[in-house]
């Protein structure tokens, strides 16, 4: 039996090069490939995820985020901030303490297949929220 491709990982790989400088652009491009529409910048996307019936707020629990990504759901990590918030996509992994993900970075270069603890400052990590949507 052939391995079933992971649509989230495939979309991340496809869109990361073009959006490695833009977290919200990256998340929106991945979402579009998964037939999910997201609009705005990071803060607006997080507001939408908080109020959308399609998305479940998983709270600040990284283990649950990894479990849900491993079950095939589209999982987004996000934290609002003054000016620009930040977003990342959680992907399937056998990670320990921190989920593995992809992100773009405004004013820098994001990461791919990297532990999400590198995506936020240590002091911000406990405030990061995770959101899941079934595909």
C-alpha positions in Angstrom: 0.0 0.0 0.0 1.4 3.4 -1.0 2.0 6.1 1.5 -0.8 8.7 1.5 0.7 12.2 0.9 0.3 14.8 3.6 -1.5 17.8 2.1 -0.4 20.2 4.8 3.3 19.3 4.5 3.0 19.4 0.7 1.5 22.9 0.8 4.1 24.1 3.3 6.9 22.8 1.1 5.4 24.4 -2.0 4.8 27.8 -0.5 7.6 28.3 2.0 10.2 29.6 -0.6 7.9 32.4 -1.8 6.6 33.4 1.6 9.6 32.8 3.9 9.6 36.6 4.6 5.8 36.8 5.5 4.1 34.7 8.1 0.6 35.7 7.2 1.2 35.3 3.5 2.6 31.9 4.1 -0.3 30.7 6.2 -2.8 32.1 3.7 -1.1 30.4 0.8 -1.0 27.0 2.6 -4.7 27.5 3.6 -5.7 28.2 0.0 -4.1 24.9 -1.1 -6.3 23.2 1.6 -9.5 24.9 0.3 -9.6 27.3 3.3 -9.8 31.0 2.9 -8.0 33.3 5.3 -7.7 37.1 5.0 -5.7 39.9 6.5 -2.5 40.0 8.5 -1.6 37.9 11.5 -3.7 39.8 14.1 -6.8 39.7 11.8 -6.3 36.0 11.0 -6.1 35.2 14.8 -9.3 37.2 15.4 -11.0 35.2 12.7 -9.8 31.9 14.0 -11.1 32.8 17.5 -14.6 33.5 16.1 -15.0 31.0 13.3 -17.2 27.9 13.7 -14.7 26.0 11.5 -11.8 26.5 13.8 -11.3 25.0 17.3 -9.1 27.0 19.7 -6.8 24.4 21.3 -5.5 26.8 23.8 -1.8 27.0 24.6 -1.2 23.2 24.6 1.6 22.3 22.2 1.0 18.5 22.8 -2.6 18.8 21.7 -1.5 20.8 18.6 0.9 18.1 17.6 -1.7 15.3 18.2 -4.2 17.2 16.0 -1.7 17.8 13.2 -0.7 14.1 13.4 -4.4 13.2 12.9 -4.5 15.1 9.6 -6.0 18.4 10.7 -4.7 21.8 9.6 -3.2 23.4 12.8 -2.1 27.0 13.1 -0.1 28.5 15.9 -0.6 32.2 16.5 0.0 35.1 18.9 -1.3 38.6 18.5 1.0 41.6 19.1 1.0 45.3 18.8 1.7 46.1 15.1 2.3 42.6 13.8 1.3 39.3 15.3 2.9 36.0 14.2 1.6 32.8 12.8 3.1 29.3 12.0 1.8 26.1 10.6 2.1 22.9 12.7 3.0 19.8 10.8 3.0 16.1 11.6 5.9 15.0 13.7 7.2 12.8 16.5 8.3 15.9 18.4 8.7 16.1 22.1 8.0 19.3 24.0 7.5 21.6 21.0 5.5 21.1 17.8 7.4 21.2 14.5 6.3 23.7 11.9 6.9 26.2 9.1 6.6 29.9 9.2 7.5 33.1 7.3 9.0 36.0 9.2 8.3 39.7 8.6 11.7 41.4 8.5 13.7 38.1 8.5 13.6 34.6 7.1 11.3 32.1 8.6 12.0 28.4 9.1 10.8 25.1 7.7 10.6 21.8 9.6 11.8 23.5 12.8 10.7 23.4 16.4 8.2 26.2 17.0 10.0 27.3 20.1 12.3 29.1 17.7 9.4 31.0 16.2 8.6 33.1 19.4 10.6 34.6 22.2 10.7 32.3 25.3 8.6 34.8 27.3 5.9 34.8 24.6 5.8 31.0 24.1 3.2 30.3 27.0 0.8 32.8 25.3 0.9 31.2 21.8 -2.6 29.8 20.9 -3.2 26.8 18.6 -6.1 26.4 16.3 -7.3 23.3 14.4 -9.6 22.8 11.4 -10.6 19.5 9.9 -9.7 19.1 6.2 
